[in-house]
Amino acid sequence: MKMILRYLAVPIILLTASLGFAQNTVWSGTVTLDSSYTIPAGDTLTIDPGTWVQLASGVSITADGVMKAVGTASQRISFTSTGSWGSIVFSDSGADNSIMDYCNVYYGTEIELSYANNVTIENSSIMNSSSYGIYVYFSSDFVAQSDSIANSNVYHGIIITGGSSNNCYWNVTYKTNKNQQGAGILYSGSSGTVGGNDVDYYNWGIAAIWGASPNADEYPSTKNNRVDSCQLGLNVYYNSYCDFGVGGASGNYS
């Protein structure tokens, strides 16, 4: 691995190999990835508030270890490129307890969880993805909260396949070109709580398939989900049992 560190107004870090650093690596300032980067299992990558991560075309970040990308409302962390790039992948149990908070993820493929538990993505903006906004595969105790997902080409905004206790609160997801394809939030063979979300311009607003059982009963709020300008607002089939709203709720609606 070659690392070049230049001290300008902010440090610029150039990473050119798909290997990890030693434990407890910190990224700050501007970080440029010319090739895919892996956080090794047992390591932790901390990304400081205000950091700008620039990814070359096709480059991905894979978290076999823990990633803590925690920005603030005034100092968001950005993952972006001048063209399309790869995915941010939380892979297996080594990535358990990772968090992305106040992050901008622009022009990537998707954020993916694969057998990684207790991962939280909140207060983040996921724009112009080429596949999905967030794809959760057999991971449990995932939380998507107060995220904004706006894409033209992406198929599903949030898809959760398998696992349990995967929760979606207060997210806004919509198609910028209003093409009504895919689902805003899709539970497939999975469970959890889905409440307070706002979904627009998908084919299915919120859907549950293949034995899924999301519900809003335990959502700590009086607001239900809001679905607008979708071909089907709520879609439930193939042995799924759901409760998408709370009787007598005010504000949003299902």
Secondary structure, DSSP 8 states (H G I E B T S, - for coil): --EEEEESSSEEEEE-SS---SSSEEE-SEEEESS-EEE-TT-EEEE-TT-EEEE-TT--EEESSEEEEE--SSS-EEEE-SS----EEEESGGGTT-EEESEEEES-S-EEEES--S-EEES-EEES-SS-SEEEES--S-EEES-EEEESS-S-SEEEES-S--EEES-EEEETT----SEEEEEES-EEEEES-EEES-SEEEEEESS-EEESTT-SSS---EEES-SEEEEE-SS---B---TT--SS--
